[in-house]
């Protein structure tokens, strides 16, 4: 997934998603929780594209999208801000 898509649509993403930072849970404004892939990543369909939940969560927290994101504790389901770190 191209990270520029998320960065270019950040205002619309803010309107479309609800991110509970304390619980580390991302849902759509209608309450949908996306789909869990077999590899553990959660994805959402937004504007006819599949977008990783952790990329959306990072963008909603920090207002930008890095080229790569690491899960500090290794848990791809943990979308808390302190668990999402920009990879070098």
C-alpha positions as CSV (number, residue, x, y, z in Angstrom):
1,X,0.0,0.0,0.0
2,X,1.3,3.4,-0.9
3,X,1.6,5.6,2.2
4,X,1.1,8.7,0.1
5,X,-2.6,7.6,-0.4
6,X,-3.1,7.9,3.4
7,X,-1.2,11.1,3.7
8,X,-3.1,12.7,0.8
9,X,-6.5,11.6,2.2
10,X,-5.8,12.4,5.9
11,X,-8.7,14.8,6.4
12,X,-11.2,12.3,4.9
13,X,-9.6,9.5,7.0
14,X,-10.2,11.6,10.1
15,X,-13.9,11.8,9.2
16,X,-14.3,8.1,8.2
17,X,-12.5,6.4,11.1
18,X,-12.7,6.4,14.9
19,X,-9.4,5.7,16.7
20,X,-9.5,4.9,20.4
21,X,-5.9,5.5,21.3
22,X,-6.2,4.2,24.9
23,X,-7.6,0.9,23.8
24,X,-5.6,0.8,20.5
25,X,-8.8,0.1,18.5
26,X,-9.6,1.5,15.1
27,X,-13.1,1.3,13.6
28,X,-15.0,3.1,10.9
29,X,-17.4,5.8,11.8
30,X,-20.1,3.1,11.3
31,X,-18.4,0.7,13.8
32,X,-16.8,-1.8,11.3
33,X,-13.6,-3.3,12.5
34,X,-12.1,-4.1,9.2
35,X,-10.8,-7.6,8.2
36,X,-8.0,-9.6,9.8
37,X,-5.6,-11.1,7.4
38,X,-4.0,-14.5,8.1
39,X,-0.7,-12.8,8.7
40,X,-2.2,-10.8,11.6
41,X,-2.5,-7.4,9.9
42,X,-5.9,-5.7,10.0
43,X,-7.0,-4.0,6.8
44,X,-9.9,-1.6,5.9
45,X,-11.3,-0.7,2.5
46,X,-11.3,3.0,2.0
47,X,-12.1,4.8,-1.3
48,X,-11.8,1.5,-3.1
49,X,-8.3,0.7,-1.7
50,X,-7.2,-1.7,1.0
51,X,-5.3,0.2,3.8
52,X,-3.5,-1.2,6.8
53,X,-5.0,-0.3,10.1
54,X,-1.6,0.4,11.7
55,X,-0.9,3.0,8.9
56,X,-4.2,4.7,9.6
57,X,-3.6,4.7,13.3
58,X,-0.1,6.1,13.0
59,X,-1.4,8.8,10.6
60,X,-4.2,9.8,13.0
61,X,-1.8,10.0,15.9
62,X,1.2,11.7,14.3
63,X,-0.3,13.4,11.3
64,X,2.1,11.8,8.9
65,X,3.0,8.4,7.4
66,X,6.5,6.9,7.6
67,X,7.8,4.5,4.9
68,X,7.7,1.7,7.5
69,X,6.1,1.1,10.9
70,X,7.3,-1.4,13.6
71,X,5.2,-2.9,16.3
72,X,7.3,-2.4,19.5
73,X,5.8,-5.5,21.2
74,X,5.5,-7.5,18.0
75,X,1.7,-7.6,18.3
76,X,0.1,-6.5,15.0
77,X,-3.2,-6.2,16.7
78,X,-1.9,-3.6,19.3
79,X,-2.6,-0.2,17.6
80,X,-1.8,1.9,20.7
81,X,0.4,4.9,19.8
82,X,3.2,3.8,22.1
83,X,3.4,0.4,20.2
84,X,3.7,2.0,16.7
85,X,7.2,3.2,15.9
86,X,8.7,4.5,12.7
87,X,11.2,2.0,11.3
88,X,14.5,3.1,10.0
